[in-house]
Amino acid sequence: MNHGLRDLARELYRAQQQVDRLEKLLLSATPEEEMAIQNELEEARVERRQLQKIIDGRKDSSPLPRKF
């Protein structure tokens, strides 16, 4: 999976929007809906974290020299 940084940023934005949407949905969920939304929310958060780690890793391995 060789995405450019821009594509990854777009995916991260989409994942964040999904997390936000599910968090809002959870606020008005019935007890019956709550567990399913919680599960979906946890999956969305995991995806968001994974994307963030990939992006952070790309930034850290930047070929540009750094000044300390």
Short mmCIF file of the C-alpha atoms (twelve columns), coordinates in Angstrom:
data_MODEL
# 
_entry.id   MODEL 
# 
loop_
_atom_site.group_PDB 
_atom_site.id 
_atom_site.type_symbol 
_atom_site.label_atom_id 
_atom_site.label_alt_id 
_atom_site.label_comp_id 
_atom_site.label_asym_id 
_atom_site.label_seq_id 
_atom_site.Cartn_x 
_atom_site.Cartn_y 
_atom_site.Cartn_z 
_atom_site.pdbx_PDB_model_num 
ATOM 1  C CA . MET A 1  0.000   0.000  0.000  1 
ATOM 2  C CA . ASN A 2  2.068   2.895  -1.245 1 
ATOM 3  C CA . HIS A 3  0.059   6.057  -0.653 1 
ATOM 4  C CA . GLY A 4  1.400   9.536  -0.995 1 
ATOM 5  C CA . LEU A 5  1.333   11.746 2.066  1 
ATOM 6  C CA . ARG A 6  -1.567  13.723 0.609  1 
ATOM 7  C CA . ASP A 7  -3.620  10.543 0.158  1 
ATOM 8  C CA . LEU A 8  -2.824  9.485  3.714  1 
ATOM 9  C CA . ALA A 9  -3.839  12.894 5.033  1 
ATOM 10 C CA . ARG A 10 -7.124  12.609 3.139  1 
ATOM 11 C CA . GLU A 11 -7.723  9.160  4.645  1 
ATOM 12 C CA . LEU A 12 -6.878  10.465 8.117  1 
ATOM 13 C CA . TYR A 13 -9.365  13.305 7.650  1 
ATOM 14 C CA . ARG A 14 -12.035 10.826 6.554  1 
ATOM 15 C CA . ALA A 15 -11.285 8.605  9.564  1 
ATOM 16 C CA . GLN A 16 -11.522 11.592 11.921 1 
ATOM 17 C CA . GLN A 17 -14.861 12.592 10.400 1 
ATOM 18 C CA . GLN A 18 -16.117 9.025  10.965 1 
ATOM 19 C CA . VAL A 19 -15.000 9.105  14.618 1 
ATOM 20 C CA . ASP A 20 -16.704 12.477 15.119 1 
ATOM 21 C CA . ARG A 21 -19.904 11.257 13.470 1 
ATOM 22 C CA . LEU A 22 -20.037 8.128  15.612 1 
ATOM 23 C CA . GLU A 23 -19.327 10.047 18.820 1 
ATOM 24 C CA . LYS A 24 -22.261 12.362 18.081 1 
ATOM 25 C CA . LEU A 25 -24.461 9.411  17.169 1 
ATOM 26 C CA . LEU A 26 -23.578 7.740  20.451 1 
ATOM 27 C CA . LEU A 27 -24.866 10.733 22.412 1 
ATOM 28 C CA . SER A 28 -28.395 10.181 21.126 1 
ATOM 29 C CA . ALA A 29 -28.294 6.391  20.792 1 
ATOM 30 C CA . THR A 30 -30.804 4.124  22.409 1 
ATOM 31 C CA . PRO A 31 -29.428 1.487  24.771 1 
ATOM 32 C CA . GLU A 32 -30.020 -1.098 22.032 1 
ATOM 33 C CA . GLU A 33 -27.919 0.863  19.514 1 
ATOM 34 C CA . GLU A 34 -25.203 1.834  21.953 1 
ATOM 35 C CA . MET A 35 -23.116 -1.372 21.844 1 
ATOM 36 C CA . ALA A 36 -23.014 -1.523 18.044 1 
ATOM 37 C CA . ILE A 37 -22.036 2.138  17.807 1 
ATOM 38 C CA . GLN A 38 -19.366 1.662  20.502 1 
ATOM 39 C CA . ASN A 39 -17.866 -1.221 18.500 1 
ATOM 40 C CA . GLU A 40 -17.893 0.768  15.271 1 
ATOM 41 C CA . LEU A 41 -16.420 3.773  17.076 1 
ATOM 42 C CA . GLU A 42 -13.549 1.690  18.478 1 
ATOM 43 C CA . GLU A 43 -12.774 0.346  14.987 1 
ATOM 44 C CA . ALA A 44 -12.809 3.885  13.588 1 
ATOM 45 C CA . ARG A 45 -10.458 5.076  16.337 1 
ATOM 46 C CA . VAL A 46 -8.041  2.203  15.636 1 
ATOM 47 C CA . GLU A 47 -8.028  3.073  11.937 1 
ATOM 48 C CA . ARG A 48 -7.417  6.737  12.745 1 
ATOM 49 C CA . ARG A 49 -4.505  5.848  15.064 1 
ATOM 50 C CA . GLN A 50 -2.946  3.588  12.441 1 
ATOM 51 C CA . LEU A 51 -3.148  6.280  9.782  1 
ATOM 52 C CA . GLN A 52 -1.682  8.843  12.175 1 
ATOM 53 C CA . LYS A 53 1.242   6.515  12.948 1 
ATOM 54 C CA . ILE A 54 1.916   6.008  9.241  1 
ATOM 55 C CA . ILE A 55 1.867   9.757  8.622  1 
ATOM 56 C CA . ASP A 56 4.079   10.424 11.642 1 
ATOM 57 C CA . GLY A 57 6.492   7.761  10.421 1 
ATOM 58 C CA . ARG A 58 6.656   9.357  6.993  1 
ATOM 59 C CA . LYS A 59 7.379   12.734 8.555  1 
ATOM 60 C CA . ASP A 60 10.121  11.230 10.752 1 
ATOM 61 C CA . SER A 61 11.818  9.580  7.780  1 
ATOM 62 C CA . SER A 62 11.886  12.783 5.770  1 
ATOM 63 C CA . PRO A 63 15.027  12.985 3.607  1 
ATOM 64 C CA . LEU A 64 15.496  16.647 4.518  1 
ATOM 65 C CA . PRO A 65 18.343  17.355 6.915  1 
ATOM 66 C CA . ARG A 66 17.388  18.475 10.392 1 
ATOM 67 C CA . LYS A 67 18.957  21.086 12.593 1 
ATOM 68 C CA . PHE A 68 19.158  20.333 16.286 1 
# 
